[in-house]
Amino acid sequence: MVSVSGAAEGLYLKLVRPDSVEALHRVHQELVTALPVPASLGYSRDLGLIALQSVPGRTLRAVLE
């Protein structure tokens, strides 16, 4: 995953298998209303790339470490 920062907010770009990127996008769209997960800002099926909104707080990786 790659973190990208801009003037307003950051976002994460994640590469996944092209055949699973649309399902991942849908999961984020469904969970964002109930859980503190990043919103999906869009995806490219051809590239297997999904753009996820940056959210405040510790990452799951930091919690697990």
Backbone torsions as a table, in degrees:
resi	resn	phi	psi	omega
1	MET	NA	142.9	179.9
2	VAL	-116.7	132.6	176.9
3	SER	-95.2	133.4	179.3
4	VAL	-124.6	129.5	-180.0
5	SER	-115.2	143.0	177.0
6	GLY	-130.5	-168.8	-178.8
7	ALA	-67.1	-37.2	-175.3
8	ALA	-91.2	-52.0	-177.6
9	GLU	-159.8	170.1	179.8
10	GLY	-99.7	169.0	173.3
11	LEU	-148.9	162.6	179.1
12	TYR	-116.0	137.5	175.9
13	LEU	-110.5	124.0	-176.3
14	LYS	-122.9	132.0	175.6
15	LEU	-96.7	128.3	177.0
16	VAL	-134.6	173.3	176.9
17	ARG	-59.5	133.1	-178.4
18	PRO	-54.0	-32.0	-178.7
19	ASP	-77.9	-5.9	179.5
20	SER	-115.9	-2.8	-174.3
21	VAL	-68.1	-36.5	-179.6
22	GLU	-67.1	-40.0	178.0
23	ALA	-64.8	-40.7	177.8
24	LEU	-62.7	-41.4	176.2
25	HIS	-58.4	-46.6	179.9
26	ARG	-63.4	-40.6	178.7
27	VAL	-60.6	-45.5	179.0
28	HIS	-63.6	-39.5	178.2
29	GLN	-62.6	-38.8	-178.8
30	GLU	-74.8	-41.6	-174.7
31	LEU	-77.3	-25.5	-174.4
32	VAL	-61.8	-23.6	179.5
33	THR	-79.6	-18.3	-175.2
34	ALA	-118.7	-23.3	-175.2
35	LEU	-131.0	157.8	179.0
36	PRO	-79.7	67.9	177.1
37	VAL	-109.7	154.8	179.3
38	PRO	-69.3	141.1	176.2
39	ALA	-74.2	143.4	173.7
40	SER	-81.3	126.7	-179.8
41	LEU	-94.9	-6.6	179.2
42	GLY	146.7	170.9	-178.1
43	TYR	-153.7	162.0	174.0
44	SER	-120.0	113.3	178.8
45	ARG	-65.0	-37.8	-178.9
46	ASP	-63.5	-39.9	-176.5
47	LEU	-93.0	-17.4	-173.7
48	GLY	70.4	34.8	-175.2
49	LEU	-113.4	132.9	176.8
50	ILE	-126.8	139.0	177.8
51	ALA	-104.3	123.2	-178.1
52	LEU	-117.1	137.6	179.0
53	GLN	-65.9	142.1	174.4
54	SER	-76.5	136.2	177.2
55	VAL	-122.3	148.9	-179.5
56	PRO	-71.5	156.6	176.9
57	GLY	112.9	-179.6	-179.9
58	ARG	-79.6	146.4	177.3
59	THR	-77.1	159.8	175.6
60	LEU	-59.8	-37.7	179.0
61	ARG	-60.6	-44.1	179.5
62	ALA	-63.6	-40.3	179.3
63	VAL	-64.2	-42.4	-178.2
64	LEU	-71.4	-30.2	178.9
65	GLU	-73.5	NA	NA
